[in-house]
Amino acid sequence: MVHLITVYPPEDLFLEDVLKQAGISVIKIREAIGTVHGLSIGPLAEIKLYVPKAQEQAANEIIRDIEKFSICNNNESD
């Protein structure tokens, strides 16, 4: 498994779902104390997504496409 990206809730749920729909296995690792206290910002709220090395390139392409779409939409609202 290789580290793909570090995100915060609820972005982890969205990315996990998109990656799984593309047939990419995802493991999420987070600090348990952040979840217990309901943190959604800061280092204790970080969620690291990991994917198999063999699927890393496909996962990175999906992340880039999502980021590109997000940037385009943010620029349109200016």
Residue pairs with C-beta under 8 A, 6 or more apart in sequence:
1 27
1 50
1 51
1 52
1 53
2 50
2 51
2 52
2 53
2 56
3 48
3 49
3 50
4 26
4 49
4 50
4 51
4 56
4 59
4 60
4 63
5 15
5 48
5 49
5 63
6 46
6 47
6 48
6 49
7 15
7 46
7 47
7 49
8 40
8 41
8 45
8 46
8 47
9 40
9 45
9 47
12 28
12 47
12 49
15 26
15 49
15 63
15 66
16 26
16 28
16 49
18 62
18 66
19 26
19 49
19 51
19 59
19 62
20 26
22 58
22 59
22 62
23 55
24 51
24 52
24 55
24 58
24 59
24 62
25 51
25 52
25 55
26 49
26 50
26 51
27 49
27 50
27 51
28 47
28 48
28 49
28 50
29 47
29 48
29 50
30 45
30 46
30 47
30 48
31 43
31 44
31 45
31 46
33 44
34 42
34 44
34 45
34 46
37 44
39 45
51 59
